[in-house]
Every structure is written in C-alpha cells, then in structure tokens.
C-alpha cells in the first residue's frame, strides 16, 4: 500500500495547484509508504468537538477548529474569522495548511487509496464530495465516523466513503509552536446593538409606548368604576360624554 504526498500550490513542478473553493485538483507526485500508526492502549481524555459551519464556504474552517480543539486549542468560527480571511468560495487545501501552521499545527497532505484510511493519524481532514471537507474521527470495521460541518457527527459506510472521498487527506499534528489555549469570540450584545443603524432610538420609542400602554391598562378599572359610581348613579350625562371620548382615545392608543 502506498500514497502520494500532495504538495500545496506550485512548490513542485510536478504537482498541480489547488484550485476552486473547498475543492482542489492534484497532479502526479512520487509515491511512498504511509507508516502504520502504532497500537495505543492508553486511555485519552481528549475529545473531538463538533463545530457546525454557518456558511457553505466555512467547512474547511470548521474542520480546522475541530482538529485544533482536539489537540487543546479551543476555538470557534467567529474567532477564526477574525484571524483569517476566506474567499466566498471557501478554503483551498493549501490555505488550510497555512491557517493550521498559524495555529501551531503541522499539515501533512496525502493522496491515498480507500483501504489506507485506517492508517491515517486521526483526527484528520478528508476532502469530501469534490467541494467539501470533513473530519475523520474513527474507523470501525465496515464504517467510518466523521464530523461533518454541515450535519454533525455521522457514521458512514465504506460504500458511501468510496463515493464521496476524493483520495486526498490532511493530517494535522502539533508542532513546536503549538500552545494549548482558549480563543473563543464572546457574544457581545453592545457591539451588536451598535452595528444596527437606528436601533437605539427605536428601542427608546418602544419603551415609551410600552409604558403608556401599561398606564392605560392600570387606568381602565378606574374608568369603569367612575362610570358606575358617578354617571349611572347620578345621571351625569356630560361626564358620560367626556368619559366616552376618553375611552375611545384609549382604544385608539392601544
């Protein structure tokens, strides 16, 4: 069993450049053996998070956030958006490697056959369906467990993998510059309100109207009591006219 190393962009004359958004085309390259991962019976508390994309072009970014989180760098899409710029078409494989390097993760792009997926160092990123990226979490017999940024955690059969997997994978491992940290963009209500034009005056008007309606609701019982005690009991028709006009105005305000 052998695999083809994929060199991003055109750093090698015999390797095609990564093109498109989340998709890429790759030329021929020398073949070499994928070393088999040693068996590891030790228990690990590391967990692969599920991060869903909010836009179609963010699947690569979401995959990178998931793998980084597994290794101890907790982040989210909002924080990564602030750090990295993406085109409307998404991230190419070479761009993923650049962003991973900035997070302290060393990328190893590979071209491989379907039966070699079990030998990959997991979690890793798979090129999926020509225009998508997913994270390979585990290989269990006839099925694979993936974290799909569009659908969450899924268990897929080898048959589906053979239809969707393009043969390109990206292994990511912490390098000497990797640091465990938490970089999550907190939700800022003040910043959100400040970005919406005219929101503050509108909120002020709504509060004033709500206060007026509450006052009218409190006055309604007093209005009814006045009609019973003074108008009906004393026959004061002029007061009834005034109260009737006031009642109509209250209905119009509500």
Secondary structure per residue as TSV (DSSP state, phi and psi in degrees):
chain	resnum	aa	ss	phi	psi
A	1	X	-	360.0	137.8
A	2	X	-	-144.0	167.2
A	3	X	E	-141.9	161.9
A	4	X	E	-108.9	122.9
A	5	X	E	-70.7	136.0
A	6	X	-	-103.0	117.8
A	7	X	-	-93.6	121.7
A	8	X	-	-67.1	148.9
A	9	X	T	55.7	-140.5
A	10	X	T	-120.4	39.1
A	11	X	S	-71.5	-16.7
A	12	X	S	-121.9	139.5
A	13	X	T	-69.5	-18.1
A	14	X	T	-101.1	11.0
A	15	X	S	-120.4	128.8
A	16	X	-	-72.4	155.4
A	17	X	-	-74.2	151.4
A	18	X	-	-76.8	126.0
A	19	X	-	-125.3	169.7
A	20	X	S	80.3	-165.4
A	21	X	S	-87.7	-94.7
A	22	X	S	-86.2	-7.1
A	23	X	-	-95.4	168.0
A	24	X	-	-160.4	156.6
A	25	X	-	-118.4	140.9
A	26	X	-	-131.1	135.6
A	27	X	-	-90.6	-171.6
A	28	X	-	-72.6	155.7
A	29	X	-	-157.5	162.5
A	30	X	-	-59.4	148.8
A	31	X	E	-102.1	147.9
A	32	X	E	-151.6	164.5
A	33	X	-	-77.6	138.7
A	34	X	-	-83.6	119.6
A	35	X	-	-65.3	136.1
A	36	X	-	-70.5	136.9
A	37	X	-	-71.0	134.6
A	38	X	-	-67.4	149.3
A	39	X	-	-66.5	137.9
A	40	X	-	-131.1	111.5
A	41	X	-	-99.5	4.5
A	42	X	S	-78.8	148.9
A	43	X	-	-82.1	137.1
A	44	X	-	-123.1	136.7
A	45	X	-	-92.4	0.4
A	46	X	-	-69.2	140.1
A	47	X	-	-126.0	137.0
A	48	X	-	-87.9	113.6
A	49	X	-	-74.5	161.5
A	50	X	-	-105.9	118.9
A	51	X	-	-124.4	118.9
A	52	X	-	-92.3	141.0
A	53	X	-	-73.2	146.5
A	54	X	S	-100.5	-14.7
A	55	X	S	-136.3	155.8
A	56	X	G	-61.2	-30.2
A	57	X	G	-83.3	0.7
A	58	X	G	-103.4	12.9
A	59	X	H	-63.9	-40.9
A	60	X	H	-64.3	-41.3
A	61	X	H	-64.2	-40.4
A	62	X	H	-65.2	-40.6
A	63	X	H	-62.5	-42.4
A	64	X	H	-62.5	-40.8
A	65	X	H	-63.8	-37.6
A	66	X	H	-67.2	-46.1
A	67	X	H	-67.0	-40.5
A	68	X	H	-61.6	-41.0
A	69	X	H	-63.8	-36.3
A	70	X	H	-61.6	-38.5
A	71	X	H	-84.3	-5.8
A	72	X	T	116.5	0.8
A	73	X	E	-102.6	96.0
A	74	X	E	-80.8	120.9
A	75	X	E	-148.0	175.6
A	76	X	-	-139.7	177.0
A	77	X	H	-65.0	-37.9
A	78	X	H	-61.8	-43.4
A	79	X	H	-66.9	-39.7
A	80	X	H	-69.3	-33.8
A	81	X	H	-61.4	-37.7
A	82	X	H	-68.5	-31.3
A	83	X	H	-85.0	-35.0
A	84	X	-	-126.0	144.4
A	85	X	-	-98.2	141.0
A	86	X	-	-128.5	147.8
A	87	X	B	-79.4	169.3
A	88	X	T	-65.8	-19.2
A	89	X	T	-85.8	-9.7
A	90	X	B	104.6	-159.4
A	91	X	-	-107.9	136.9
A	92	X	-	-83.8	169.0
A	93	X	H	-61.1	-42.0
A	94	X	H	-64.5	-36.1
A	95	X	H	-68.1	-37.9
A	96	X	H	-59.7	-42.4
A	97	X	H	-63.9	-40.5
A	98	X	H	-62.8	-45.4
A	99	X	H	-67.3	-39.2
A	100	X	H	-62.0	-40.5
A	101	X	H	-60.4	-39.8
A	102	X	H	-65.4	-25.7
A	103	X	T	-89.9	0.0
A	104	X	T	88.9	22.1
A	105	X	E	-114.5	129.5
A	106	X	E	-88.6	124.9
A	107	X	E	-93.9	141.0
A	108	X	E	-131.1	93.5
A	109	X	E	-76.7	138.3
A	110	X	E	-137.4	147.0
A	111	X	E	-109.8	128.8
A	112	X	-	-148.2	169.4
A	113	X	-	-90.3	165.7
A	114	X	G	-61.3	-39.7
A	115	X	G	-75.2	-1.5
A	116	X	G	-99.4	0.7
A	117	X	G	-61.8	-33.4
A	118	X	G	-63.8	-19.9
A	119	X	G	-90.3	-5.6
A	120	X	S	-70.8	148.3
A	121	X	-	-79.1	117.1
A	122	X	S	-106.7	150.8
A	123	X	S	-77.3	147.1
A	124	X	E	-141.0	169.0
A	125	X	E	-101.5	132.6
A	126	X	E	-111.3	139.8
A	127	X	E	-81.5	126.1
A	128	X	E	-130.2	124.4
A	129	X	T	60.5	29.6
A	130	X	T	70.1	-23.9
A	131	X	T	-138.1	30.5
A	132	X	E	-152.8	156.4
A	133	X	E	-124.6	142.2
A	134	X	E	-133.9	166.2
A	135	X	E	-106.9	126.8
A	136	X	E	-83.8	117.1
A	137	X	E	-93.8	-45.7
A	138	X	E	-156.4	156.1
A	139	X	E	-119.7	118.9
A	140	X	E	-126.6	91.6
A	141	X	T	61.4	-114.8
A	142	X	T	-89.3	6.5
A	143	X	E	-135.3	158.4
A	144	X	E	-122.8	146.0
A	145	X	E	-105.2	122.0
A	146	X	E	-124.3	155.2
A	147	X	E	-106.1	108.4
A	148	X	E	-95.5	118.8
A	149	X	T	-59.1	-19.9
A	150	X	T	-90.7	-23.4
A	151	X	T	-132.3	-9.2
A	152	X	E	93.1	-159.7
A	153	X	E	-72.5	132.8
A	154	X	E	-137.7	148.9
A	155	X	E	-107.8	119.4
A	156	X	E	-118.4	145.5
A	157	X	E	-76.6	162.7
A	158	X	H	-63.6	-29.7
A	159	X	H	-64.6	-44.1
A	160	X	H	-66.5	-38.5
A	161	X	H	-60.9	-40.7
A	162	X	H	-63.6	-28.1
A	163	X	H	-82.4	-33.5
A	164	X	H	-100.0	-35.7
A	165	X	E	-71.6	127.2
A	166	X	E	-86.9	-5.6
A	167	X	E	96.4	3.7
A	168	X	E	-116.2	130.7
A	169	X	E	-133.2	158.5
A	170	X	E	-131.2	109.6
A	171	X	E	-82.8	140.4
A	172	X	E	-129.3	126.8
A	173	X	E	-133.3	144.5
A	174	X	E	-62.2	135.8
A	175	X	-	-102.3	-169.3
A	176	X	T	-65.9	-21.2
A	177	X	T	-92.6	-0.9
A	178	X	-	-71.4	136.0
A	179	X	-	-133.1	132.3
A	180	X	-	-71.4	129.6
A	181	X	E	-159.4	176.8
A	182	X	E	-126.7	116.2
A	183	X	E	-129.6	85.3
A	184	X	-	-118.3	131.8
A	185	X	-	-79.5	111.1
A	186	X	-	-70.7	150.1
A	187	X	-	-76.0	124.1
A	188	X	-	-112.9	103.2
A	189	X	H	-64.2	-37.8
A	190	X	H	-64.3	-41.4
A	191	X	H	-67.7	-37.0
A	192	X	H	-64.1	-44.5
A	193	X	H	-64.8	-37.8
A	194	X	H	-66.5	-25.1
A	195	X	H	-83.5	-16.4
A	196	X	S	-92.1	114.4
A	197	X	T	-67.5	129.0
A	198	X	T	79.0	7.9
A	199	X	H	-71.2	-41.3
A	200	X	H	-62.5	-48.2
A	201	X	H	-60.6	-37.9
A	202	X	H	-65.2	-40.7
A	203	X	H	-63.4	-37.8
A	204	X	H	-63.2	-42.5
A	205	X	H	-64.2	-40.8
A	206	X	H	-62.5	-41.9
A	207	X	H	-64.6	-40.6
A	208	X	H	-64.3	-44.8
A	209	X	H	-64.0	-39.9
A	210	X	H	-63.2	-38.2
A	211	X	H	-66.2	-40.9
A	212	X	H	-64.3	-41.5
A	213	X	H	-64.9	-36.2
A	214	X	H	-66.8	-39.5
A	215	X	H	-63.7	-43.0
A	216	X	H	-62.7	-38.1
A	217	X	H	-64.6	-34.5
A	218	X	H	-74.4	-29.5
A	219	X	H	-80.4	-20.4
A	220	X	H	-57.1	-46.8
A	221	X	H	-61.7	-37.3
A	222	X	H	-65.5	-38.4
A	223	X	H	-61.2	-46.7
A	224	X	H	-63.8	-41.2
A	225	X	H	-64.4	-37.1
A	226	X	H	-64.8	-41.3
A	227	X	I	-61.9	-42.5
A	228	X	I	-68.6	-45.8
A	229	X	I	-76.8	-37.2
A	230	X	I	-108.8	-44.7
A	231	X	I	-73.7	-52.1
A	232	X	I	-71.6	-38.9
A	233	X	H	-73.1	-42.0
A	234	X	H	-98.7	-10.8
A	235	X	-	70.0	31.8
A	236	X	-	-82.8	93.1
A	237	X	H	-73.5	-31.4
A	238	X	H	-64.7	-41.0
A	239	X	H	-65.5	-35.7
A	240	X	H	-62.9	-38.8
A	241	X	H	-63.5	-45.1
A	242	X	H	-63.2	-44.6
A	243	X	H	-66.6	-35.3
A	244	X	H	-63.8	-43.2
A	245	X	H	-62.8	-41.6
A	246	X	H	-63.0	-39.0
A	247	X	H	-65.1	-40.0
A	248	X	H	-63.2	-41.5
A	249	X	H	-62.4	-38.7
A	250	X	H	-62.6	-41.8
A	251	X	H	-64.1	-40.0
A	252	X	H	-65.3	-38.4
A	253	X	H	-66.7	-33.5
A	254	X	-	-76.8	360.0
